[in-house]
Amino acid sequence: MFRKLQNLMENHAETSEQHLDERLRTHYFKVNKAEVMKAIKQILDEDTNFRELGFSEERGEATFEVRQPKNAFIVITAVTVRPNHTAVDLNVSTESALPFNFGNNQRLISSIYEILKQRLPFIGTSMAEKL
């Protein structure tokens, strides 16, 4: 309970394999890294709320900023864990004069994962030990 409240108050959120919040666990897709990066590139190009800052298909990393509802800096990392199985993690930092963001970072991560799930075949979360 205390950890969930603390997550709502932080200006930083990131996904991980065993995160307490199930929405913030590493997501796995049944495609290769190039296809994940192509989907991320399309999302960045289509959404005017996102401004691409850096994109490296070779490293499997995209950095961009979100302008609304609060300015945020996002890093998406895609890693091939085996052929046609790619893990996607996100790291979000919010720019704010206040030391908390009321869960905006978590909602942003969830919404990006939902967009990816609509475009790519989703396998599951927290699958590192199963692969």
C-alpha positions as CSV (number, residue, x, y, z in Angstrom):
1,M,0.0,0.0,0.0
2,F,2.7,2.4,1.0
3,R,4.7,1.6,-2.2
4,K,1.7,2.3,-4.4
5,L,1.2,5.7,-2.8
6,Q,4.9,6.4,-3.2
7,N,4.8,5.5,-6.9
8,L,2.0,8.1,-7.4
9,M,4.2,10.8,-5.8
10,E,7.4,10.2,-7.8
11,N,8.5,12.2,-10.9
12,H,10.1,9.0,-12.3
13,A,8.7,5.6,-13.2
14,E,10.1,2.7,-15.0
15,T,9.1,-0.8,-15.9
16,S,10.9,-3.9,-14.7
17,E,10.5,-7.7,-14.7
18,Q,9.1,-8.1,-11.2
19,H,7.5,-4.6,-10.6
20,L,4.9,-4.6,-7.8
21,D,2.5,-2.8,-10.1
22,E,1.5,-5.3,-12.7
23,R,0.9,-2.5,-15.3
24,L,4.6,-1.6,-15.0
25,R,6.0,-5.0,-15.7
26,T,8.2,-5.7,-18.8
27,H,6.0,-6.5,-21.8
28,Y,6.9,-9.2,-24.3
29,F,5.9,-9.2,-28.0
30,K,6.1,-12.1,-30.5
31,V,8.0,-10.1,-33.1
32,N,11.7,-9.3,-33.7
33,K,13.3,-6.1,-32.4
34,A,13.2,-4.4,-35.8
35,E,9.4,-4.8,-35.9
36,V,9.0,-3.3,-32.4
37,M,11.2,-0.4,-33.4
38,K,9.1,0.1,-36.6
39,A,5.9,0.2,-34.5
40,I,7.5,2.7,-32.1
41,K,8.6,4.9,-35.0
42,Q,5.1,4.9,-36.4
43,I,3.6,5.9,-33.0
44,L,6.1,8.8,-32.7
45,D,5.4,10.0,-36.3
46,E,1.6,9.8,-35.9
47,D,1.1,11.4,-32.5
48,T,1.7,15.1,-32.4
49,N,1.9,15.0,-28.7
50,F,5.3,13.1,-29.0
51,R,8.5,14.8,-30.1
52,E,11.3,12.4,-31.1
53,L,14.6,13.2,-29.6
54,G,16.6,10.1,-30.6
55,F,16.1,6.8,-32.4
56,S,18.5,3.9,-32.7
57,E,17.1,0.7,-34.2
58,E,20.5,-1.0,-33.8
59,R,20.5,-0.4,-30.0
60,G,16.8,-0.9,-29.7
61,E,16.2,2.5,-28.1
62,A,14.0,5.5,-28.7
63,T,13.9,8.7,-26.7
64,F,11.2,11.3,-27.0
65,E,9.3,13.9,-25.0
66,V,5.6,14.1,-24.3
67,R,4.1,17.6,-24.2
68,Q,0.7,17.0,-22.7
69,P,-0.7,16.7,-20.0
70,K,2.8,17.3,-18.4
71,N,6.2,17.5,-20.1
72,A,7.8,14.1,-19.8
73,F,11.0,12.5,-21.1
74,I,10.6,8.8,-22.2
75,V,13.1,6.1,-23.1
76,I,11.8,2.9,-24.7
77,T,14.1,0.0,-24.9
78,A,13.5,-3.1,-27.0
79,V,15.6,-6.2,-26.5
80,T,15.4,-9.5,-28.4
81,V,15.4,-12.3,-25.8
82,R,15.1,-15.1,-28.4
83,P,14.0,-15.2,-32.1
84,N,10.7,-13.4,-32.4
85,H,10.4,-12.7,-28.7
86,T,11.2,-9.1,-27.8
87,A,11.0,-7.4,-24.4
88,V,10.0,-3.8,-24.1
89,D,10.7,-1.6,-21.1
90,L,10.0,2.1,-20.6
91,N,11.5,4.8,-18.4
92,V,9.6,8.0,-17.8
93,S,10.7,11.2,-16.0
94,T,8.3,14.1,-15.6
95,E,9.4,17.8,-15.5
96,S,7.5,19.4,-12.7
97,A,8.0,22.1,-10.1
98,L,6.2,19.9,-7.7
99,P,7.9,16.7,-6.4
100,F,5.0,14.5,-7.4
101,N,2.8,13.8,-10.5
102,F,-0.2,11.9,-9.2
103,G,0.4,8.8,-11.2
104,N,0.8,10.5,-14.6
105,N,4.0,8.5,-15.4
106,Q,2.3,5.2,-14.7
107,R,-0.7,6.2,-16.9
108,L,1.7,7.2,-19.7
109,I,3.5,3.9,-19.5
110,S,0.2,2.0,-19.6
111,S,-1.1,4.0,-22.6
112,I,2.1,3.4,-24.6
113,Y,1.9,-0.4,-23.8
114,E,-1.7,-0.4,-24.9
115,I,-0.9,1.2,-28.2
116,L,1.9,-1.4,-28.8
117,K,-0.5,-4.2,-27.9
118,Q,-2.9,-3.0,-30.6
119,R,-0.1,-3.1,-33.2
120,L,2.0,-6.1,-32.2
121,P,1.2,-9.6,-31.0
122,F,1.4,-9.5,-27.2
123,I,2.7,-12.6,-25.4
124,G,2.7,-11.5,-21.7
125,T,4.5,-9.8,-18.9
126,S,7.4,-10.8,-16.6
127,M,8.5,-13.7,-18.8
128,A,12.3,-13.7,-18.4
129,E,12.3,-16.9,-16.3
130,K,9.9,-18.7,-18.7
131,L,12.0,-18.1,-21.8
